[in-house]
Amino acid sequence: MPPRPIWKGHLRLSLVSFGVRLHNATSTTSRITFNQLHKGCNNRLKQKMVCPVHGEVERSEIAKGYEYEEGKYVIVQPEELEKLEAASSKTIDIDQFADVEDVDPVYFDAPYYVAPDGAVGEAAFRVVRDAMAKAGKVGIGRMVLHGAEHVISLQAYDKGFRLFKLRAASEVRTPDEYFEEVSAGSLDKTQLKLAEDLVSTMSAPFEAKDVKDRYQEALKDLIEAKIAGKEPAIVEEAQVAETYNFMDALKRSVAEAEKAGKAKPAPGKKKPAAKSVKPAAAKKVRKKA
């Protein structure tokens, strides 16, 4: 039985509509978090909402307000927000289709999986999924989630869809100001060839299982050692040399990569993914900032 969805509604393309479920594609349950304690007695601290005039306030006394001028707020009532959400809160509306490579990953925010909501609409779900995958298209649309409307992208993925909330253009900074000091002069051809050899030698298929949070793993070891009353073993990071010979470093890196590559067993032949569900690689978005 699949996990409980965070949202249920309809996916709508023009006059076509069918029920879908939305699930979080990521989880932070394995991530270690800390509580704030009173130093010395180790009791957990509690946060309180305090008015500078009237002191501590209850949750029922809290209102939402927008500051339109310094110190001046317009109050928005919960029922007013509910009316805004009601019209489109249960529908993912697809407004257009675009080539997958046209959507720059810099606009991607939170990822979700979209599955059919029951057997009734599954045939329509599968037809639309395969049509989008065959065309290499991603749907661009809108939905209301957690009380706010979001622009989203929808792409055929595995046996369903992968949905991303997209950041607004106003939230994405253009790279020009960060790269303006990078020169465009000619490069040393020998160094460039060595760098290309290094990239080629170190190339390997991406394996998601190999992506690990080394800090979280070390943090877990630290906590387990302290619980057991042992002295935690903390490995200090090797110091990076401040000065080095770039050419020599390239040559040594290529040699070490080649040596490491020969030591690894040959990877087994993998079964190719179905063409209709293979996610396409994203390229730079072709739009003006």
N, C-alpha and C positions, 0 to 999 in steps of 0.2 A: 504494500500500500504506500503510495507516494506521500511525502510530508505535507502538512497542512499549508495551503497557499496563503500568501499575504494579501492577495487581491483576487476577486472573481468578477468577471464581466463579459463583454463581447468585443471581438475584434471585427472592425467594420471597414470594408473596402467598397466604396460607392454603395451599391444596393446589396452587396453580399455581407452577411453577418453570421457569426457563429460564436458559441460560448468558449471562453478560454480561462485558464488559471495562471496566475503569476507567482513565481517562486524566486527567492533570493538565490543567485548563482554563487555567492560567496558566504563564508561564515567566519566569525571571529571568536567562536566559543572556545577554541583551543589556545587563544592568545591569553597570556598571563597579564592580569591587571592588578593594581594595588588599591587598597583602601587607605583613607587618611585617618590616622590615629592621633590621640593626644599623647605627645611624647612623654614617656615616663610611666603613665598608668595603662597605656595601650588600649584605651576604650575608643571605639569608633566615633568619629565626629559627625555631627548632623548639621546640614546647611539650613539656614532659615532666611526667609524673605523679610526684609526690614525696610519700612518706610522711614525716611530721614525725619519726618514730622511726627508720625504716630507710632513709630516703633514696629514691633513684629506684627505681621499680618497673616491671616489664614489663607489657604489656597482659594477658598470660595470668594475672597475679597480681591483677587487678582484679575485685572482687565487687560486687554490687548490694546495698545495704542501706537500710532505712527507719529514720529516727531517731524512735523513739516517746517517748523522753525525752532530755533534754540529755546528749549524750555516749554514749547507749545505742542500739544498732542491732539490728534483726532482719535476718538475711541471707536473701535470696530467691535460690534457685538457678535457672539458666536453664531447666532441664528442668521446674521447677515452673511457670514462666511459659508454657512451650510447652504444657503440659497445659491451662492456662486458655484459651489461644487456640484449641486444636484443635477444640473443639466448634462454634464459630461463625465461624472465621476465613475460611471460604470461602463465606459466605452473607450477602447483604443481605436482612435480614428486615424487611418492611413490617408494622407493627403496627396502623396506622390511617391514615385519610385525613382531611385538613382543608382548609378553604378556603384558597386561596393567600394571600389578604390577611390571614389570621390569624397568619401567621408573620412576626414583626417582623425586618427585616434586621439588627438589632443582634445577633441570635443566629447570623447566618451567619459561618462561619469559612472554611475552604479550599474552593474550588469545583472540581468534577470533571465530566467528561463520561462518560456511560455508553452504551456501544454494544453491539449483540448480538455474542455470541461465536460466529461462524459462522452458516451458513445454516439449521441444524437448528432453532434456537429463534427465528429471525427473525420468523416469522409471529406467534407468541405475544408477542414483544417489541413489535411494531407494534400489535397489538390492544390491549394494556394501555396503551401510550403514547397512542393516540388516545382511549381511553375516559377516561383521566385528564384529557387536554386538554379534551375535550368537557364534562366535569363541572366543570372549573376547580378541580381538586383537586390537592393535593400530598401525597405519601406521607411518613409519619413512621415511621422505623424505626431499626434498629441494624446496625452492622457492625464487624468488627475490622480495623483498618488500622494498620500500623507498630507492632504489639505492644500496641495499646490499643483498647478498645471505644469507639465513638462513636455518639451519636445523630445521625441524618442526616435530611435532607429530600430528596425525589426529585420532580422536576417534569418534565413533558413539555417538551422544548425542541428546536426545529429538527426534525431527523429522529430524535432520540434522547431522552435524558434529561439533565438537569443535576442533579447531586448536590452538596449542601453538607454538610460536617460542621457540626453545630450546637454552639454553646457551651452548657455546662450553666448552669442558672439561677443557680447560686452564683457563676458567673464574670461575670455581667452586673450592673452597678450600676444602681440605679434613678435616674432623673433628678431626683427630688425635692430631694435635698440640693444639687444644683448650680443649680437654678432657683428655690430658695426665696426669694431676694432680688429676683426679678423681679416688679415690681408688676403689678397687674391694673387699673390706673386707665384712664380714658378717654383717647383719643388725639385729636390735632388732625385734624379731618376733611379739611382742605385738604392737610395733609402726607400723610395716608393715601391720598387720591385721587392725588396725585402719585406716591407709591410704587407704587400699583397700575398707573398708566400706565407707569412705568419697567419694571416686571416684564413687562407686556404687550408693550411695544415691544422688549424684549430677548429675548423668547421665540422659540425656534427649535427644530426637530427635533434630537434628540440624535444626534450622529455620533461613533461610537466611534473612527474614524480621526483625529479631531481631538484626542483625549486623548493628550497628550504629557507626558513628564517633562522639563521645561525645565532642571532642575538637571542631569540626566544628559546632556542635549545639550550644555550649557555645559561640563560636566566632560570630555566627549569632545573638544570643541574645545580645551580647555586642554591635555589630554594630547597631542593631535596637534601642537599648536603647539610644545610642549616637545620632542617627538621630532624635529621639524624644526629645532629650534634657534632658534625665533622667539619674540618676546615675546608672551605670550598677551594677547588683547584682552578685558578684563573690564569689562563695562558695569555701572556702579554703579546700584543701585536708587534711583529717585526718592524723595526724602523726603516723607513724608506730613505734611500740615499738622496741627499739634497743635490749633489752634482754627479753626473755620469756621462759616459760617451754614448750618444744616441745610436750611432752606427754599430758600435760594439754590442749594445743592448739588444738591437734588432737581430744581429747575427746569432747571439746566444739564445735569444727567445725562439728563433726558428729552429735551432738545433735541439733545444729542449722539447719543443712541441713535437718535432719529428720523432724524437726518442720516446716520448710519452705515447704517441700514436701507434708506434710499433709494439709497445708493451700491452696495449689494449686488445682484447679478443675481438675478432670481426663480428660486427653486429648481425643478428639474424635477419632474414628477409621478412619484412612486415607485409601484412595484407593491406592493399590499398584501400583507402576510405572511399565510400560511395560518392560518386560525382555529384549527386544531388544534395548532399549534406556537407560537403567539404567547405569550411570557412575560407573565404578569399582573403589574401593579404591586403591590408589597407595602405594606401599611398597618401601623399599630401593632398589636401583639399584644394581644389582649384577655385578659389574665391578671394576677393580682395578683403583685407582686414579693415 
